[in-house]
């Protein structure tokens, strides 16, 4: 049986130019899943995110991710919480809130953009949402989703990020996606990243709306699609030469003190430009993680996996991907 040798610079386009001009630029994007800086008040304080923050300081949470995210060019996550001192809660089961100072976790980690199109950014009403945006602005952390586009220029290349709630595949959602992507192209954006908050919780397989919307986003001009909400990882699909990462799972998740499945990963993709023109060549890397540096509970300190554990998570991603369609983007060794 062949051993899987994956995720170390997998070239998606073997016909790419063999020699690169002196004007080559590479842009590496990193994406991770659900980041909940804070907790639900009903969870209790002991072993909560707040407890760990007071006991260990904010640098504790980013210890193992800083070396990775500081080396890339643009990092995004799904910010599934509010950063506010508001007290008026929404009428729902789970309501997440973190102290505004927790925004420093994002800046320490070199996370440049956060998706706000999810089911928790309004947990403390419109005031909580406005406070969260104001907190992000003060910290110079970009945000996108809910009708907001984020455009960043890195090494002379414009990167655009969009975010949507993808519960249903509707004409209205499709129209918004197509219009937003067209708007970014008109602004000269050369790499378009789309985040979707979608799928079924604790499901390891993407549902039909996920597959339909992810592929539609690619058809409309997106360069990369990533997703979150199931709280577990799902497979990766190569569609028309571009990647759809259906679920990145949890990452720094204050929403659960001890989830049974602590597997996650950081997805990285590098795009290449020669004299300002995007090339067909692109490479990807998957970095297996556990959401906690201890196995007995969640301490909200994501840590990259090594050895057998890293191989286990890689194999898990391969198997989940194969259930969607044949993962032709893999490289094997005999």
DRENDO-1510 file (C-alpha; in Angstrom, 1 decimal, always signed):
<recs>
REC; n; res; u; v; w
REC; 1; UNK; +0.0; +0.0; +0.0 .
REC; 2; UNK; +1.4; +3.4; -0.9 .
REC; 3; UNK; +2.3; +5.8; +1.8 .
REC; 4; UNK; +0.7; +9.2; +1.6 .
REC; 5; UNK; +3.2; +12.0; +1.2 .
REC; 6; UNK; +1.2; +15.1; +1.1 .
REC; 7; UNK; +1.0; +18.8; +1.9 .
REC; 8; UNK; +4.6; +19.8; +1.4 .
REC; 9; UNK; +4.3; +22.2; -1.5 .
REC; 10; UNK; +1.9; +20.3; -3.7 .
REC; 11; UNK; +2.0; +21.8; -7.2 .
REC; 12; UNK; -1.5; +22.0; -8.7 .
REC; 13; UNK; -0.4; +22.9; -12.2 .
REC; 14; UNK; +2.4; +20.7; -13.5 .
REC; 15; UNK; +2.4; +22.6; -16.8 .
REC; 16; UNK; +3.6; +25.8; -15.1 .
REC; 17; UNK; +6.6; +27.6; -16.4 .
REC; 18; UNK; +9.8; +25.8; -15.4 .
REC; 19; UNK; +11.8; +29.0; -15.0 .
REC; 20; UNK; +10.7; +32.1; -13.4 .
REC; 21; UNK; +11.5; +35.6; -14.4 .
REC; 22; UNK; +13.4; +38.0; -12.0 .
REC; 23; UNK; +10.1; +39.8; -11.3 .
REC; 24; UNK; +8.6; +36.8; -9.5 .
REC; 25; UNK; +6.6; +37.5; -6.3 .
REC; 26; UNK; +5.0; +34.9; -4.1 .
REC; 27; UNK; +2.0; +35.5; -1.8 .
REC; 28; UNK; +1.2; +33.0; +0.9 .
REC; 29; UNK; -2.3; +32.9; +2.5 .
REC; 30; UNK; -3.1; +31.1; +5.7 .
REC; 31; UNK; -6.6; +30.2; +6.9 .
REC; 32; UNK; -7.7; +28.7; +10.2 .
REC; 33; UNK; -11.1; +27.9; +11.6 .
REC; 34; UNK; -13.3; +29.1; +14.5 .
REC; 35; UNK; -11.7; +31.5; +16.9 .
REC; 36; UNK; -13.8; +32.3; +20.0 .
REC; 37; UNK; -11.9; +34.6; +22.3 .
REC; 38; UNK; -14.1; +34.4; +25.4 .
REC; 39; UNK; -17.0; +32.2; +26.5 .
REC; 40; UNK; -20.6; +31.8; +27.2 .
REC; 41; UNK; -21.3; +33.1; +30.7 .
REC; 42; UNK; -23.3; +29.9; +31.5 .
REC; 43; UNK; -20.1; +27.8; +31.1 .
REC; 44; UNK; -18.6; +28.8; +34.4 .
REC; 45; UNK; -15.3; +30.4; +34.9 .
REC; 46; UNK; -12.9; +27.5; +35.8 .
REC; 47; UNK; -10.9; +26.3; +32.8 .
REC; 48; UNK; -12.7; +28.8; +30.6 .
REC; 49; UNK; -10.9; +31.0; +28.1 .
REC; 50; UNK; -11.2; +33.9; +30.6 .
REC; 51; UNK; -9.6; +31.8; +33.3 .
REC; 52; UNK; -6.7; +30.8; +31.1 .
REC; 53; UNK; -6.2; +34.4; +30.0 .
REC; 54; UNK; -6.0; +35.7; +33.6 .
REC; 55; UNK; -3.8; +32.8; +34.7 .
REC; 56; UNK; -1.3; +32.7; +31.8 .
REC; 57; UNK; -1.6; +36.0; +29.9 .
REC; 58; UNK; -2.6; +36.5; +26.3 .
REC; 59; UNK; +0.8; +35.5; +24.9 .
REC; 60; UNK; -0.1; +31.9; +26.1 .
REC; 61; UNK; -2.7; +31.4; +23.3 .
REC; 62; UNK; -0.4; +32.4; +20.4 .
REC; 63; UNK; +2.8; +30.7; +21.5 .
REC; 64; UNK; +2.8; +28.0; +18.8 .
REC; 65; UNK; +1.0; +29.9; +16.0 .
REC; 66; UNK; +3.1; +33.1; +15.9 .
REC; 67; UNK; +6.0; +31.4; +14.1 .
REC; 68; UNK; +3.7; +30.2; +11.3 .
REC; 69; UNK; +1.5; +33.2; +10.8 .
REC; 70; UNK; +4.3; +35.7; +11.0 .
REC; 71; UNK; +6.0; +34.1; +8.1 .
REC; 72; UNK; +3.1; +34.2; +5.7 .
REC; 73; UNK; +1.6; +37.2; +3.9 .
REC; 74; UNK; -2.1; +37.2; +4.9 .
REC; 75; UNK; -3.8; +35.2; +7.6 .
REC; 76; UNK; -7.6; +35.0; +8.1 .
REC; 77; UNK; -9.8; +33.2; +10.7 .
REC; 78; UNK; -13.4; +33.0; +11.5 .
REC; 79; UNK; -14.0; +35.3; +14.6 .
REC; 80; UNK; -16.9; +33.6; +16.3 .
REC; 81; UNK; -17.5; +35.8; +19.2 .
REC; 82; UNK; -18.1; +39.4; +20.2 .
REC; 83; UNK; -15.5; +41.7; +21.7 .
REC; 84; UNK; -17.6; +43.9; +23.9 .
REC; 85; UNK; -18.6; +44.9; +27.4 .
REC; 86; UNK; -22.3; +45.0; +26.4 .
REC; 87; UNK; -24.6; +43.0; +28.7 .
REC; 88; UNK; -27.8; +42.7; +26.7 .
REC; 89; UNK; -27.8; +39.2; +25.3 .
REC; 90; UNK; -29.6; +37.8; +22.3 .
REC; 91; UNK; -32.3; +35.2; +22.9 .
REC; 92; UNK; -30.5; +32.0; +21.9 .
REC; 93; UNK; -28.8; +29.0; +23.4 .
REC; 94; UNK; -25.1; +30.0; +23.1 .
REC; 95; UNK; -23.9; +33.6; +23.4 .
REC; 96; UNK; -20.2; +34.3; +23.2 .
REC; 97; UNK; -18.4; +37.4; +24.5 .
REC; 98; UNK; -14.8; +38.3; +25.1 .
REC; 99; UNK; -13.1; +41.3; +26.7 .
REC; 100; UNK; -12.1; +43.9; +24.1 .
REC; 101; UNK; -8.5; +43.5; +25.2 .
REC; 102; UNK; -8.6; +40.0; +23.7 .
REC; 103; UNK; -8.2; +41.6; +20.3 .
REC; 104; UNK; -4.5; +41.6; +21.2 .
REC; 105; UNK; -4.5; +37.8; +20.7 .
REC; 106; UNK; -5.2; +38.5; +17.0 .
REC; 107; UNK; -2.5; +41.1; +16.6 .
REC; 108; UNK; +0.1; +39.0; +18.5 .
REC; 109; UNK; -0.7; +36.1; +16.2 .
REC; 110; UNK; -0.3; +38.2; +13.0 .
REC; 111; UNK; -3.9; +37.5; +12.0 .
REC; 112; UNK; -4.7; +40.3; +9.5 .
REC; 113; UNK; -8.3; +39.6; +8.7 .
REC; 114; UNK; -11.4; +38.0; +10.4 .
REC; 115; UNK; -14.7; +36.8; +9.0 .
REC; 116; UNK; -17.7; +38.2; +10.8 .
REC; 117; UNK; -20.4; +36.5; +8.7 .
REC; 118; UNK; -21.4; +33.8; +11.3 .
REC; 119; UNK; -24.1; +33.0; +13.8 .
REC; 120; UNK; -22.3; +34.5; +16.9 .
REC; 121; UNK; -21.3; +38.1; +16.0 .
REC; 122; UNK; -24.7; +39.3; +17.0 .
REC; 123; UNK; -24.8; +37.4; +20.3 .
REC; 124; UNK; -24.8; +40.7; +22.2 .
REC; 125; UNK; -27.1; +42.5; +19.8 .
REC; 126; UNK; -26.2; +45.4; +17.5 .
REC; 127; UNK; -24.3; +47.2; +20.2 .
REC; 128; UNK; -22.0; +44.1; +20.7 .
REC; 129; UNK; -21.5; +44.0; +16.9 .
REC; 130; UNK; -20.6; +47.7; +16.6 .
REC; 131; UNK; -18.3; +47.4; +19.6 .
REC; 132; UNK; -16.6; +44.4; +18.0 .
REC; 133; UNK; -16.0; +46.3; +14.8 .
REC; 134; UNK; -14.7; +49.4; +16.7 .
REC; 135; UNK; -12.3; +47.1; +18.7 .
REC; 136; UNK; -11.0; +45.5; +15.5 .
REC; 137; UNK; -10.5; +49.0; +13.9 .
REC; 138; UNK; -8.5; +50.3; +16.8 .
REC; 139; UNK; -6.2; +47.3; +16.7 .
REC; 140; UNK; -5.9; +47.6; +12.9 .
REC; 141; UNK; -7.3; +44.1; +12.3 .
REC; 142; UNK; -9.2; +43.8; +9.1 .
REC; 143; UNK; -12.7; +42.3; +8.9 .
REC; 144; UNK; -15.1; +41.2; +6.3 .
REC; 145; UNK; -18.5; +39.5; +5.8 .
REC; 146; UNK; -22.0; +40.8; +6.3 .
REC; 147; UNK; -21.6; +43.0; +3.2 .
REC; 148; UNK; -18.1; +44.2; +4.0 .
REC; 149; UNK; -15.2; +43.6; +1.7 .
REC; 150; UNK; -11.6; +43.6; +2.9 .
REC; 151; UNK; -8.9; +44.6; +0.4 .
REC; 152; UNK; -5.2; +44.5; +1.4 .
REC; 153; UNK; -2.2; +45.2; -0.7 .
REC; 154; UNK; +0.8; +42.9; +0.0 .
REC; 155; UNK; +4.0; +43.1; -2.0 .
REC; 156; UNK; +2.2; +45.2; -4.6 .
REC; 157; UNK; -0.6; +42.5; -4.9 .
REC; 158; UNK; -4.2; +43.3; -4.0 .
REC; 159; UNK; -5.9; +40.6; -1.9 .
REC; 160; UNK; -9.6; +40.6; -1.4 .
REC; 161; UNK; -11.6; +38.7; +1.3 .
REC; 162; UNK; -15.3; +38.1; +1.4 .
REC; 163; UNK; -17.5; +36.3; +4.0 .
REC; 164; UNK; -21.0; +34.7; +3.8 .
REC; 165; UNK; -23.4; +32.6; +5.8 .
REC; 166; UNK; -24.0; +29.7; +3.5 .
REC; 167; UNK; -26.9; +27.9; +5.2 .
REC; 168; UNK; -28.9; +27.7; +1.9 .
REC; 169; UNK; -28.1; +27.9; -1.8 .
REC; 170; UNK; -30.4; +30.7; -2.8 .
REC; 171; UNK; -30.6; +33.1; -5.7 .
REC; 172; UNK; -30.0; +36.0; -3.4 .
REC; 173; UNK; -26.8; +34.6; -1.9 .
REC; 174; UNK; -25.5; +33.7; -5.4 .
REC; 175; UNK; -26.3; +37.2; -6.7 .
REC; 176; UNK; -24.4; +38.7; -3.8 .
REC; 177; UNK; -21.4; +36.5; -4.3 .
REC; 178; UNK; -21.2; +37.2; -8.0 .
REC; 179; UNK; -21.6; +40.9; -7.5 .
REC; 180; UNK; -19.0; +41.1; -4.7 .
REC; 181; UNK; -16.4; +39.1; -6.7 .
REC; 182; UNK; -17.0; +41.3; -9.8 .
REC; 183; UNK; -16.6; +44.4; -7.6 .
REC; 184; UNK; -13.3; +43.2; -6.3 .
REC; 185; UNK; -12.0; +42.5; -9.8 .
REC; 186; UNK; -13.0; +46.0; -10.9 .
REC; 187; UNK; -10.8; +47.3; -8.0 .
REC; 188; UNK; -7.9; +45.4; -9.4 .
REC; 189; UNK; -7.9; +42.6; -6.8 .
REC; 190; UNK; -5.7; +39.7; -8.0 .
REC; 191; UNK; -6.4; +37.1; -5.3 .
REC; 192; UNK; -10.0; +36.6; -4.0 .
REC; 193; UNK; -10.5; +34.5; -0.9 .
REC; 194; UNK; -14.1; +33.6; +0.1 .
REC; 195; UNK; -15.0; +32.4; +3.6 .
REC; 196; UNK; -18.3; +30.5; +4.1 .
REC; 197; UNK; -19.9; +29.8; +7.5 .
REC; 198; UNK; -22.0; +26.8; +6.5 .
REC; 199; UNK; -22.7; +23.1; +6.9 .
REC; 200; UNK; -24.0; +20.9; +9.7 .
REC; 201; UNK; -22.5; +20.9; +13.2 .
REC; 202; UNK; -20.3; +17.8; +13.9 .
REC; 203; UNK; -20.8; +16.5; +10.4 .
REC; 204; UNK; -17.6; +15.3; +8.6 .
REC; 205; UNK; -19.1; +15.6; +5.2 .
REC; 206; UNK; -20.2; +18.8; +3.4 .
REC; 207; UNK; -23.9; +19.0; +2.6 .
REC; 208; UNK; -25.4; +19.9; -0.8 .
REC; 209; UNK; -25.6; +23.7; -0.2 .
REC; 210; UNK; -21.9; +23.7; +0.8 .
REC; 211; UNK; -20.8; +22.0; -2.4 .
REC; 212; UNK; -23.1; +24.1; -4.6 .
REC; 213; UNK; -22.1; +27.4; -3.1 .
REC; 214; UNK; -18.4; +26.6; -3.0 .
REC; 215; UNK; -18.3; +25.6; -6.6 .
REC; 216; UNK; -20.4; +28.6; -7.6 .
REC; 217; UNK; -17.9; +30.9; -5.9 .
REC; 218; UNK; -15.1; +29.4; -7.9 .
REC; 219; UNK; -17.2; +29.6; -11.1 .
REC; 220; UNK; -17.8; +33.3; -10.3 .
REC; 221; UNK; -14.0; +34.0; -10.0 .
REC; 222; UNK; -12.9; +33.2; -6.5 .
REC; 223; UNK; -9.4; +31.9; -6.2 .
REC; 224; UNK; -9.8; +30.0; -2.9 .
REC; 225; UNK; -12.8; +29.0; -0.8 .
REC; 226; UNK; -12.6; +28.0; +2.9 .
REC; 227; UNK; -15.3; +27.1; +5.4 .
REC; 228; UNK; -16.2; +26.7; +9.0 .
REC; 229; UNK; -19.1; +26.1; +11.4 .
REC; 230; UNK; -19.2; +22.2; +11.7 .
REC; 231; UNK; -16.7; +22.3; +14.6 .
REC; 232; UNK; -14.9; +19.4; +13.0 .
REC; 233; UNK; -12.8; +19.2; +9.9 .
REC; 234; UNK; -14.1; +18.2; +6.5 .
REC; 235; UNK; -12.4; +17.3; +3.2 .
REC; 236; UNK; -10.8; +19.4; +0.5 .
REC; 237; UNK; -12.0; +19.5; -3.1 .
REC; 238; UNK; -10.1; +20.6; -6.2 .
REC; 239; UNK; -12.6; +22.1; -8.5 .
REC; 240; UNK; -11.6; +23.5; -11.9 .
REC; 241; UNK; -8.0; +23.8; -10.6 .
REC; 242; UNK; -9.0; +25.7; -7.5 .
REC; 243; UNK; -9.4; +24.6; -3.9 .
REC; 244; UNK; -12.5; +24.4; -1.7 .
REC; 245; UNK; -11.6; +23.7; +2.0 .
REC; 246; UNK; -15.0; +22.7; +3.3 .
REC; 247; UNK; -14.4; +22.9; +7.0 .
REC; 248; UNK; -11.3; +24.0; +9.0 .
REC; 249; UNK; -12.9; +23.0; +12.2 .
REC; 250; UNK; -12.3; +24.7; +15.5 .
REC; 251; UNK; -9.0; +26.5; +16.1 .
REC; 252; UNK; -8.8; +28.7; +19.2 .
REC; 253; UNK; -12.2; +27.9; +20.4 .
REC; 254; UNK; -13.5; +29.3; +23.7 .
REC; 255; UNK; -16.9; +27.9; +23.0 .
REC; 256; UNK; -16.2; +24.4; +24.4 .
REC; 257; UNK; -14.0; +23.4; +27.4 .
REC; 258; UNK; -13.4; +19.9; +26.1 .
REC; 259; UNK; -14.6; +19.0; +22.6 .
REC; 260; UNK; -14.3; +15.3; +21.9 .
REC; 261; UNK; -12.6; +15.9; +18.5 .
REC; 262; UNK; -9.7; +18.3; +18.9 .
REC; 263; UNK; -8.3; +17.8; +15.4 .
REC; 264; UNK; -7.8; +20.9; +13.2 .
REC; 265; UNK; -5.4; +22.3; +10.6 .
REC; 266; UNK; -4.0; +25.4; +9.1 .
REC; 267; UNK; -4.4; +25.7; +5.3 .
REC; 268; UNK; -1.8; +27.6; +3.4 .
REC; 269; UNK; -1.7; +28.4; -0.3 .
REC; 270; UNK; +1.0; +30.3; -2.2 .
REC; 271; UNK; +0.2; +32.2; -5.4 .
REC; 272; UNK; +2.9; +33.3; -7.8 .
REC; 273; UNK; +3.2; +36.5; -9.8 .
REC; 274; UNK; +5.7; +37.4; -12.5 .
REC; 275; UNK; +5.9; +41.1; -13.3 .
REC; 276; UNK; +2.6; +41.6; -11.6 .
REC; 277; UNK; +0.7; +38.9; -13.5 .
REC; 278; UNK; -0.7; +35.9; -11.7 .
REC; 279; UNK; +0.7; +32.6; -12.8 .
REC; 280; UNK; -1.0; +29.2; -13.1 .
REC; 281; UNK; +1.4; +27.8; -10.7 .
REC; 282; UNK; +0.2; +27.5; -7.1 .
REC; 283; UNK; +1.3; +25.4; -4.1 .
REC; 284; UNK; -0.5; +24.3; -1.0 .
REC; 285; UNK; +0.5; +23.1; +2.5 .
REC; 286; UNK; -1.6; +21.6; +5.2 .
REC; 287; UNK; -0.3; +21.9; +8.8 .
REC; 288; UNK; -2.1; +19.5; +11.2 .
REC; 289; UNK; -3.0; +21.0; +14.6 .
REC; 290; UNK; -4.7; +20.1; +17.8 .
REC; 291; UNK; -6.8; +22.9; +19.3 .
REC; 292; UNK; -5.2; +22.4; +22.7 .
REC; 293; UNK; -1.6; +21.9; +23.8 .
REC; 294; UNK; -3.0; +19.3; +26.4 .
REC; 295; UNK; -5.1; +16.3; +25.5 .
REC; 296; UNK; -7.2; +16.1; +28.6 .
REC; 297; UNK; -9.2; +19.3; +28.0 .
REC; 298; UNK; -9.2; +22.5; +25.9 .
REC; 299; UNK; -6.7; +25.1; +27.0 .
REC; 300; UNK; -7.2; +27.2; +23.8 .
REC; 301; UNK; -3.6; +27.0; +22.8 .
REC; 302; UNK; -3.5; +25.5; +19.3 .
REC; 303; UNK; -0.4; +23.4; +18.7 .
REC; 304; UNK; +1.0; +21.9; +15.5 .
REC; 305; UNK; +1.2; +18.1; +15.5 .
REC; 306; UNK; +4.2; +16.0; +14.9 .
REC; 307; UNK; +5.0; +12.4; +14.0 .
REC; 308; UNK; +2.2; +9.8; +14.2 .
REC; 309; UNK; -0.4; +12.4; +15.3 .
REC; 310; UNK; +0.4; +14.6; +12.3 .
REC; 311; UNK; +0.2; +11.6; +10.0 .
REC; 312; UNK; -3.1; +10.6; +11.5 .
REC; 313; UNK; -4.7; +13.9; +10.9 .
REC; 314; UNK; -3.3; +14.1; +7.3 .
REC; 315; UNK; -4.7; +10.7; +6.6 .
REC; 316; UNK; -8.1; +11.8; +8.0 .
REC; 317; UNK; -8.2; +14.7; +5.7 .
REC; 318; UNK; -7.3; +12.5; +2.7 .
REC; 319; UNK; -10.1; +10.0; +3.5 .
REC; 320; UNK; -12.6; +12.8; +4.0 .
REC; 321; UNK; -11.6; +14.4; +0.7 .
REC; 322; UNK; -11.9; +11.1; -1.1 .
REC; 323; UNK; -15.5; +10.8; +0.0 .
REC; 324; UNK; -16.2; +14.1; -2.0 .
REC; 325; UNK; -14.3; +13.1; -5.1 .
REC; 326; UNK; -10.9; +11.7; -6.0 .
REC; 327; UNK; -8.3; +14.0; -4.4 .
REC; 328; UNK; -6.2; +14.5; -7.6 .
REC; 329; UNK; -4.2; +17.3; -5.8 .
REC; 330; UNK; -2.3; +14.7; -3.7 .
REC; 331; UNK; +1.2; +13.5; -4.2 .
REC; 332; UNK; +2.1; +9.9; -3.4 .
REC; 333; UNK; +5.3; +8.1; -2.7 .
REC; 334; UNK; +5.6; +4.4; -3.6 .
</recs>
